[in-house]
Amino acid sequence: MPGCRKRKCLNKFRRPMRRRDLLTRMLVDLGMTYAESFGGLKAIAFLREKNVPEPVITRVIGNDYPLY
């Protein structure tokens, strides 16, 4: 199978994601759906309510979605 041998060796022993990281990723996906449907402000409020870290919110929502 083609690919970088070093990367494959590093990924072989990579530790699985923590439960908190998986949950945050799922909430961010849901927040992005909220942003597309209801606007950025509602998505930001939802993510803050769920205790998603502020740097993650600013990186994901940013200025890409309308704030209505």
Number of C-alpha atoms within 10 A of each C-alpha: 4 5 7 8 10 9 9 12 10 9 10 9 8 9 7 7 8 9 9 10 10 12 12 18 14 11 17 22 13 14 24 20 14 18 22 13 13 16 18 23 16 16 24 24 13 18 22 13 9 12 11 18 11 12 8 14 18 11 10 16 20 12 10 11 17 14 14 9
